[in-house]
Amino acid sequence: MPQVTGIGRDTVGDAEGGPALASWTPGVVERWRPAAFAVDPWTVLRLARYRRREAVPAAVWEVARAMAARVPELGEPLALLRPLRVAAAGPEGARLADGTVFSGRGVGRLLEGCPLAAAFVLTLGPRLEAETAALAERRELLEAFLLDTAGWAAIESAVRALRLDLAGRARADGWRVTHRLAPGYQDWPLAEQRGLVGLFGDAGGLVRLSEHGVLVPFKSVTGLFGLRPARGG
């Protein structure tokens, strides 16, 4: 598997053929960090199932703001990204050029008509989870709950930023990026998480899979984007 080094868009590794886009080399792993990193307290509260701002008690607002402000201090968002050639995709699933096979109509539809896919694994690292556990041990349960929720908000924000970055790079070359799909969504079996993480070898030490297939650190996600030529591109 390719090795990983560097920060930003520096890359190393063996390419699977020539580049299909000016800014992409299939098979090569990149490290990616968001340019900015912040969490909106109202997003945290919405994830906590509040529907109206005025329904949130003042004390809860105060804790939500405090926990959202701690996320940039505790979270260390970092992703590994690997563009890969798609060999085949259809109703039964998809096969990548390196031989990796994913099953299910959802991933097949995602990659159908896409010459390339971009696999990624993204994590906030372990520090936020450690602090959440420490708060819970001290029985600061509201703080623990809202810090944990703020971590998930940060993950979703980082994934959106990653897609926007990829979409901008692809657009410059006349391509476009699909939505994201990950194992466990639609009919893509969660058991195939191991195959997706395996595209990164030891995942640069960023994440591992538990014996039950759970990503560790828990504030981690994986996924695939498809890349296809834009119309008229």
Phi, psi and omega in degrees: 000156180296149171272165183233138177206165173083167177238152182081228185252015174293139185225155172219166175125174180268128178280152177263067184097182182286160180294141178265340176228155184300324186257013183229143171231108181304138180093344183269136181266135176243150167262142183222138173232146175291147180291327179225156186212108179205158180233133179278125180303325180293326174299318177300315182291325176295320176295335176277009173082018169280138183251338180229133181303319184291347179274353183273121177301148182303321181294326179289320175304315183299316180291319180300317178297318181295318182288321177298323180291338181277342185300313178298333178286321188261331183273143178231074186295128180209137179235151165253136184231134180222109173288140181221149176282141178264123180275322182198149177207142180186197186300334183269349182142207183214151176233128178273163184294338179278000179101350178295133181241133174240141185250157177116146181297325183299309181290329176296317178294321181302316188261356179296127182081006180253113176294335182232153169232152175242111176269147178212156167228133186226136181221154170268354183084179188271347191292320181295319179295321179296320178291322176301315179296321180295319177298317179296320179297328178275006180065024172270072194287323178295316178299316180298316181296315184285331174291319177299316179296320178298327176296318178293323176298320180294320178300312181297321178296319180293321178295319177298318179296321178298314181297319179297320178296313179298318181297321178295318179293317181293320182300323181297336180257008179082026178241169174222158186252137177282181171289174181266147170220146181224157174305139184098348178255148186052230181252021177279114186300134178299332180299339181276005172303323183297322178292324179291313178296327180296342176296344182250017181064241177273016179057032177061017183076005183286315184223165170218166176254132175290173179297339179264007177083017179269136178289135176231128358302155184294330178278064180218149177219160174233176175172174175232142165244144170265151175235126179224154177300135176292153179299131181079358181271000000 
